[in-house]
Amino acid sequence: MPTGSPALFTDLYELTMAASYHARGLDEPATFDLFFRKLPEQRRFLVSCGLEQCLDYLENLSFDERALSYLGTLDLFDDSFLDRLRELRFTGEVWAIPEGEAVFETEPVIRVTAPLIEAQLVETYLLNCLSHQTMVASKAARVALACGTHDFVDFSARRVQGSDAALLGSRASHVSGASATSLVLAGQVFGIPVSGTMAHSYVMRFRREADAYRAFARDVPERAVLVIDTYDTVEGARRVVEVAAELATEGVRVQGVRLDSGDLGQLAHQVRSVLDEGGLSGVRIVASGDLDEHRIASLVESGAPIDSFGVGTRMGASTDAPSLNAVYKLVEDADGPKLKLSPDKATLPGRKQVHRAHGEAGVEGDLIALHDEEVVGGEPLLDRVLVDGARTWPSPSLGAVRRRCRETLGALPERLRALGPEEFEPFPVGISEGLQDLLARIGQDPHH
């Protein structure tokens, strides 16, 4: 696992800008918005995730002596700035859209107001933490939609980009519907149920396939899910029937079998027939192997008798959309609202709130308005979660975040719940009159 000071998880230019602010006396309150500039073509919505870790980071932000000593070796920072970092704590205010909520492009998901140096230095971590977990949660939400009433388990830890990504990715997958994870550390850290079967190497270690099944079921009787495709899937199912009859006399019950290769739909039907004919109608069939929402949807729609799915690389690495265009931009400082006019990268000025309108059929649209602007109808999404650097209330449980996500997905219009790739009408995100007026006024003179 990586070691070092968490405060140094920042890009160098954050520190050099902060040093300049310090030298020039510009460390006055400023507001930054974190938002997703544009959704990937493969996404119709995103699920906000990662706020909890962002708040942990902000509440505990500090530069220890080891970090300050390292910065001193760079010959970039004077003693006055290093002393400022030595006493630095996050003292600002944060507004955020809760985890598990659907979000769309241009909407502020996190709004940070703090002394400029504090607000600047936290950019890198906030972007990394929120964009990664949101990316995985959004992919897992699509898997959940494909699975419908079927369970799915996160199997992704071994192939995602690093141990931290695996751990937080397990959390994000659970938020969006994964019933369990294979990663034991995620079970310890987040209380996520852990689940696993057996590897092909276990079967290969025994002289006979049946011996492997017999040994594993006896040694792990409460978790006896047997992988049956090491040699021949249908023959493997027949050996499970043979072994299960023997074990039943000992009071040991086989819980399930796993298919990990081949034509999963066809094999599931064949295996189900073998199990049922052998009196094992209660034995579940688990499918895994390069699954994503599209393959799962096809299997479910075809009526394949698969009870649950193990989903790994394509979910944990979000292979069709492996990054999100998250940005963190200055929108207000001591001189007033700020506006960036770069082509295709323009921003919305001022402190803002997002209001979501609901109708009989679910959510109908969002409106981005000024923070203190009166808006008729709609639910404000941004909550004040940090004041003077401390949480305003206890964090919601992971179970509560899961419930919010489930309710959010259920309220989305059907066109957004569809998996694509056909054309669809995007979710409407409007701009209020007050924000439009401010935008027009500042746009004429961005330096105002």
N, C-alpha and C positions, 0 to 999 in steps of 0.2 A: 504494500500500500504506500502511496506517496506520503512523504513527510515534509514539514516546513510550516511556516507561518501562514495561516489562511489569509491574513491581511495582504500578503504578497501575491495573492491570486488576482492580479490586476495587470493590465498592459502598461508598459513603461511610459507611454505618453500620458496616461492618467496621472502619474507621479510628476512628470516634468511640467505638465500644465498646472497641477496643484502647487508645485514649488513657485511657479510664476505668479499664481494668484496670491500666494502668501507674501511674496516679495513686494507686490504692488498693492497690497491691502484690499484685495477684491473678494475676500472670504465672507461675503454677505449671503443671505438666504437666496436660494435658487430652486426652481422646480424643473424636474425632468420627467418625461413620459416614457415608459417602456411599452412598445406596441409592435404588432406584426404588420409590416408595411404591405405585404401582399401574401395571400394564401397560395400554397403550391397548387399547380393545376390539378393534382390528384386529391385535393381536399375541398370539401364543401363547408366545413366548419373546423374549428380547433377546440380542444378541451383544455382550459387553463389548469396548469399543474406545476408545482414546485414552489408555491408561495411559502409554505411552512419552512423549507430550508433557507429561503431568502430572508425570512424574519429571524431565524436562528443566527444567521450570519451577521445581520445588522445589529442585533442585540449584543453580540459578543465581539464585535469588531475592535481590534486593538493591535498595535505593533509592539511585539516583544523585543527584548534587547538583541536577540539573535537576528531578527529581521532588520533592526536598525543598524546593527553592525555590518550586515551584508550591504545594505544601501550605501553605507559610508564608503565601502570599497569601490563603488562605481564612479566616484569623483564627479558626481553630478549635483549633489545636494549639500547646502551649507548647514552649519550646526543649528541655525535658527529654524530651518524647515524640519530638520530631524527632531528637534525638540517639540515642534508642533505635532509631529506624528507620534511622538512618545506619549503625549497626553490625549491623543485623538480617541474619541468614542463617537458612535453615531448618536446624535442628539435630535434628529429630525422627525418628521411626520411622514407616514406612508398611508396612502389610500390604495386599495387593490380590489379587483374582482375576485370573488372567492374561488378556491380550487374546485374543480369539477363542473364549472360553468362553461357553457359554450361561448366562444369569443370569435370575433371576425376582424378582418383587416382594418387598419387605421384606428381601432379603438384602444385607448389607453388601458392596459391591463394592470399596470402598477404606476402610481404617481408618487414621486419622491420629492419632498420639500425639506431642505436642510442647508446649513452653511455650505457654500459652493465646494470647498475642498472635500467635505464628507460626501456630498452628492456625486461628485465627479469620481472619486476613488472606488465607489461601489459598482460602477457601471459593468465592468467585465464579469464579475461574479453573478450579478443579477441576470444579465443576458444569458450567460452559460447555463445557469441553474433553471431558469424559467423556460428557456427555449428548448432545452433537451427534454425535460419532463413533459412539457406540452406536446412536443413532437411524438413521444412514445405514447402518451395518453390518448392523443388524437388517433393514432394508428390502432391502438387497442380498442378504442370506441368503435371503430369500423369492424374489427373482429367480433366484438360483442354483438353488433347489429347483425352480422352474418350468422353468428351462432344461434341467435334467438333464445330458445329455452335450454339449449345445450351449454354445459359448462366448458370453460377453457382454462388452461393452466399455462403460466409463463415458464417457458423452457429456454429463455434467451441468454442466460448469463455467460455461457461459454463462448459466444461469438460476437458480443457487442464490443464497442471500442473502449475497453478499460474497466477496471473493477468498480470505480465510482459510477460509471454509466450503467453497469449491470445492476448495482444495488438500487440506485434511484429509478432505473427503468423498471425494476420489479415493483416498486411502489407506484409508479405511474400506471403500469398495466393493471394493478389491483384497483386503483381509483376508477378506471374505466370498465371494470367488469371481470378481470381475471379472478377466478375463485381461489387460486393458490399460486405458489411459485416453487420452482425447484431449488431456488437459492436459499440455503439455510441461514445465511447472514441476514437476509431480508426478513426472515421469520423472527430472528432475535431482535433486530433493530426496530422493525415496524409492526411486529405482531401479525404478520401475514401468515395464513396457513401454509404449511410446506407440503409438497407432494412429489412423489417420484415412483418410478417403476424399477426397471433393471436394465443393464446394458447388454449388448450382444456379447461383449467380452466375458460376462459372467457365464452365459450359456456355453461359450466356446471353451471355457476352462474345464468343463466336465466332459467325461468321455461320451456321455449320451445326453441328448437334449432333455429327456424325461428326468434324468438324475438332477439336472440343474433346477428344473421346475420343482421337483420334490424337495430339494434342499432349501431353496429360497422360501417356499411356502411354509415349511416347518420353522425356519429361522426368523421369518418376518411375517407371521400369520395375519397380522392386522393390515398389512400393506402388500399382500401378495397379488400384484399385477405383473403378469408374465409377458415378456416380449416374445413373439412367436414367429418372426420372419427371418431369423438368423439363417435358416437353410431353406425351408419350404413352408410358407405361411399356413396352408390348409393342413399339411401334415403336423405342423406345430400345434394347431387347434385340436387335432385328434389326440395328440399326446397329452394335452391339457385335460381332455376328458378322461383319459386313462388314469392320469395322476390324481385328478380330483376325486375320482371314485375311491381310490386307495386312501387318500388323506381324509375323506369324510369319516372313515371309521375311527380316525384319531381326533375328530372334532376340529380339523383344520379345513378352512374354506378358501378356495381361490376367489379373489375379489374381482379380477378382471384380466383382460389380455390387451396387448398393445400391438398395433400394426404400424410399421414405420417405413414401408417401401411398397413399390408396385402400384397397381390400380386399386387405390384404397376403397373406392365404392364397390367394385366387383368383389374384392376380397372380403369386405365387411359382410356382404350377403352370404358368401360361401362359409365364412367363419361362424356367422350367426346360426346358419343351418346346422353345422357340425355341433356347436355348443347346445343348441336346443334339443337336437336329437339325442345328445348325450345326457340330457337332464340338467343342463347348466343354463337354463333360461335367465337366471339371476346374475350371471357373470357379465360384467360390462365390457364393452369394446371401446378402447381408447385409440385414437388415430394421431399420428405425428409425422413429421418429415416434410420440411420446406412448405409448411402451410401458411397461407395468408387469408384475408377476408374473401377473396374471390374464389379460391379453391374450396374453402369451407362452405361458402354460399352454394356452390355447385353441388357439393356432397349433400348438404341439407335438403336442397330443392329436389335432388334425385331420389330422396327417400332412403339413402344409405343408412343401415342400422348401426350408426355410430353414436355412442352415448356422450363422449366428451373428446376434446381436442387438446393436444399439447402444441403450443405455438411458440416458436423460437426466433431464429434469426430475422425473418422478415418483419416481425413485430418489434423486437427489441432494437433493431437497427433501422426500422422504418425504411426499408430498402427502396420503396418507390418515391419517397420524399424524405431523404436522410438529413435534411436541415431545414430550418425555418428562418425567414427573413425578419428576425427580431432586431429592433433598433431602440436606442435610448437617447432621447433628444431633449435639449434645453428648450423649454416653452415659456419660461418666465424667470426674471431675475430682479435685482434691485431697481433696474430702470423700467420694468414693466414687461408685458408680454413680448415674446420673441418668436420670430418666424424665419424658417429656412426656405429658400426659393429654388434650390438646386433642381434641375430638370429630373422628373420622375422620382424625386426625393423630397418634395416639399412637405412641410409639417403644418400642423394646426396649432396656433398660438394659445397661450394662457392655460390656467388650471381648468380642468374639464371634468364632467360627469357623463356617464353613459346611461341612458334610460331605455328600458326594454318594454315594448308594448306587447300585451297578451290579448288573444281573442279566443273565441270558442274552439278554434282548431289548433290552438297552441300559440307559440310566439310568432309575432307578425313582422317585427322590425325593430331596429335600434336607432336611437337618436343621440348624437354626440352634441352636448351643450356646454356652455360655460358653467363652472362649478356652482356659482350662486344664481344662475338663471332659473326663473320659474318655468317649469314644464308641466303642462296639463296631461295627466295620464302617463302611464309607463312606470316601471319600477327602476329606481336608481341601483346600479350594479356595483359601483365602487364603494367599499366600506372603509372607514378609517380604522386601520389595524395596528398602527404604531403611533404613539405620541411621546415626544421627548425621548425617543429611542427605546421605548418599552411598549409591549403589547397592551392593547386596550381591553382585551378579554382573553380568557383561555382559548387555546387553539381547538378547533373542532376535531373530534376523533376521526380516524381514517374511515371508519364505518359511516360516519355522517357525510364525509366527502364523497364516498361511493354512492350513497343515496342521492345526494345532490346531482351527481353525474347521471345516474339512472333516470331521475326525473327530468333532467335537462334533455337527454337524448329522446325521451318519450314525448317531449313538448315540441321538438323540432318539426318543421314542415316535412312531409313525406319526401319531397324532392331533395331535401338535404340529407335525409336518412338513406337514400338510395346510394349504392356503391359505385355507380357510373359504369363506363366512361361517357355516357351520352351527355349532350348539352343540357344545361339546366339553368333556371333563373336564379341568380345569386341572391343571398339574403340581403334585404335592403338595410343599408346603414346611412342615415341622413345626417345633415348638419343643421343645427338650430339657427334661427334668425339672428340671435345675439352673436353666435360664433361667426356666422357669415358676415355680419357687420364689422366685427373685429378683424376678421381676415381681410376684408376689403380695405379697411382703414390702414392697417399695418402694411398691407401689400403695396400701397402707394408709396410708402416710405418705411421700409423695413428697419431703418435706423431710428425712426421717429425721434 
